[in-house]
Amino acid sequence: MEIAVVGTPEFTLGFQLAGVRRLHNPEGDEELATTMRQLLNQKGIGIVVIDSIDLTRLSERLRSQIADSITPTVLGIGTEEDNTLRESIKSALGVDLWK
């Protein structure tokens, strides 16, 4: 399983330096949504890392799909607080690990 990273070139640079090869730098909301849909349907992708700001730019329907996705697991990271990972773990385990 591979890791894919979606975001601006500045966001993906650190992942590129760490050896991640599947980098996507979509320009605009439509290209971002298309990229995420494609990644959700690829069997070889295990984890998709996306900037939490970009995650909020997606439609509610696509965010719901992402939240329900087991494989690949989508992680929104960034400077903004994001509860996606927390909710995913809580849903999978039935326990809130942050409490």
C-alpha positions as CSV (number, residue, x, y, z in Angstrom):
1,M,0.0,0.0,0.0
2,E,1.2,3.4,-0.9
3,I,0.8,6.9,0.6
4,A,-0.5,9.7,-1.5
5,V,-0.3,13.4,-0.6
6,V,-2.6,16.1,-1.9
7,G,-2.0,19.8,-1.5
8,T,0.0,22.8,-2.6
9,P,3.6,22.3,-3.7
10,E,4.7,23.8,-0.4
11,F,2.6,21.3,1.6
12,T,3.8,18.2,-0.4
13,L,7.5,19.2,-0.4
14,G,8.2,17.7,3.0
15,F,6.6,14.4,2.0
16,Q,8.6,14.4,-1.2
17,L,11.8,14.8,0.7
18,A,10.7,11.9,2.9
19,G,10.4,9.7,-0.1
20,V,6.7,9.8,-0.8
21,R,6.3,9.5,-4.6
22,R,2.5,9.9,-5.1
23,L,2.2,13.7,-4.9
24,H,-0.8,15.6,-6.3
25,N,-0.9,19.4,-6.6
26,P,-4.4,20.2,-7.8
27,E,-5.2,23.7,-8.9
28,G,-8.7,24.8,-8.0
29,D,-11.6,23.1,-6.2
30,E,-12.8,21.0,-9.2
31,E,-9.4,19.5,-9.8
32,L,-9.1,18.9,-6.0
33,A,-12.4,17.0,-5.9
34,T,-11.5,15.0,-9.0
35,T,-8.1,14.0,-7.5
36,M,-9.7,12.9,-4.3
37,R,-12.4,10.8,-6.0
38,Q,-9.7,9.1,-8.1
39,L,-7.5,8.4,-5.0
40,L,-10.5,6.9,-3.1
41,N,-11.1,4.4,-5.9
42,Q,-7.4,3.3,-6.3
43,K,-6.7,-0.1,-4.7
44,G,-3.0,0.5,-4.2
45,I,-3.4,3.6,-2.0
46,G,-3.6,2.9,1.8
47,I,-3.3,6.5,3.2
48,V,-4.1,9.8,1.6
49,V,-2.7,12.9,3.4
50,I,-4.4,16.2,2.6
51,D,-4.1,19.7,4.0
52,S,-7.0,20.2,6.4
53,I,-7.8,23.5,4.7
54,D,-8.2,21.7,1.4
55,L,-10.4,19.1,3.1
56,T,-12.9,21.8,4.1
57,R,-13.0,23.0,0.4
58,L,-14.6,19.7,-0.7
59,S,-18.3,19.2,-1.0
60,E,-20.2,17.8,1.9
61,R,-21.0,14.6,0.0
62,L,-17.3,13.9,-0.8
63,R,-16.3,14.7,2.8
64,S,-18.9,12.1,3.9
65,Q,-17.4,9.6,1.5
66,I,-13.9,10.3,2.9
67,A,-15.1,10.0,6.5
68,D,-16.6,6.6,5.7
69,S,-13.6,5.3,3.8
70,I,-11.6,2.6,5.6
71,T,-9.1,2.0,2.7
72,P,-7.7,4.4,1.9
73,T,-7.6,6.2,5.2
74,V,-7.7,10.0,4.6
75,L,-5.8,12.1,7.1
76,G,-6.3,15.9,7.1
77,I,-3.3,17.6,8.7
78,G,-2.3,21.2,9.0
79,T,-2.2,24.2,11.3
80,E,-6.0,24.2,11.8
81,E,-7.4,21.8,14.3
82,D,-9.1,18.9,12.5
83,N,-11.3,16.2,14.2
84,T,-11.4,13.9,11.2
85,L,-8.8,11.5,12.5
86,R,-10.3,11.7,16.0
87,E,-13.8,10.8,14.6
88,S,-12.4,8.0,12.5
89,I,-10.7,6.4,15.4
90,K,-13.8,6.9,17.6
91,S,-15.9,5.3,14.9
92,A,-13.6,2.3,14.4
93,L,-12.9,1.6,18.0
94,G,-16.0,2.9,19.7
95,V,-13.7,4.8,22.2
96,D,-12.6,8.5,22.2
97,L,-8.8,8.2,22.8
98,W,-8.5,12.0,23.3
99,K,-10.5,11.8,26.6
